[in-house]
Amino acid sequence: MILIADSGSTKTDWACVSRDGSARIDFKSLGYNPNYISGDEIEKDILDSLPAGFPKDEVHEIYFYGAGVTELQYDFMRGVLRKVFTNAGEVFIAMDLLASARALLGKEAGFAAILGTGTNSCLYDGIDITLNIDSLGFILGDEGSGGYVGKTLIRDFIRYDQPEEIRTEVAELLGKNGDELIDQIYTKPFPNRYCAQFCKFVGDSRNRHPYYHNLLKNSFKDFFNNIVSHYPDYRSYKLNCVGSVGYYYKDVLKEAADEAGMELGRIIRAPLDDLVKFHTTD
């Protein structure tokens, strides 16, 4: 059996499949960003999350793709997984960006991006990532992400840079004044997640008031101007994208892509099903 995992900071989607893809068991667990969780905690949570009767001893290959899993943590994650699945010979570890590229493009070369809570992007040769322009994370970058959209909404609110009727409803949405928001973002854990929670409100309001449409579109334009445009000959590629922000607000993403001279390709919400195809198709 092959075990495939797409792991974020909050949750992991798992699929255990037979080599020919005829049998499949799905389950979920916590997210395992190794920067925030110990090996013992990961091991215990996996064991607690396995469905009743799960064929743990029949897992011979593991492909684990994780947010925040850099090469420095590959051996750590490999060791933890081998403690749980003791008969696994092949244990492949990679960042979630490679999962997105493989899900979107299979074994074809192209451009792949993540537009979710955070942003990432790459050129892919059909097997591996060949170029990655760093998104720089929540503080310095992440343009186009849910965190970036929420951060912009909060910044505009604090600076009174919104129409009065918009500021009134945003004040109710946020439930904090400027000082409290600054304290929340600068001193509390996971400020990216805090800001990203407001992206849905902006996206769902995009056809209700031009302010929300422009905020979302400008966030995507920043993604193209500050990240995508740094890839050589980027207009020759289609924009293939994984993530809820790109998926649910594809109409506005297309507007920004058109202005950047880039055609949309595949836009999917989550990569797991396509990852299963990648690892079970010769």
Buried (B, 14 or more C-beta within 10 A) or exposed (E): BBBBBBBBBEEBBBBBBEEEEEEBBBBEBBBBBBEEBEBEEBBEBBEEBBEEEBEBEEBBBBBBBBBBBEEEBBEBBBEBBBBBBEEBEEBBBBBBBBBBBBBBBBEEEBBBBBBBBBBBBBBBBEEEBEEBBEBEBBEEBBBBBBBBBBBBBBEBBBEEEBEEEBBEEBEEBBEBEEEEBEEBBEEEEBBBBBBBEBBBBBBEBBEEBEBBBEBBBBBBBBBBBBBBBEBEEBEEBBBBBBBBBBBBBBEBBBBBBEEBEBEBBBBBEBBBBBBBEBBBEE
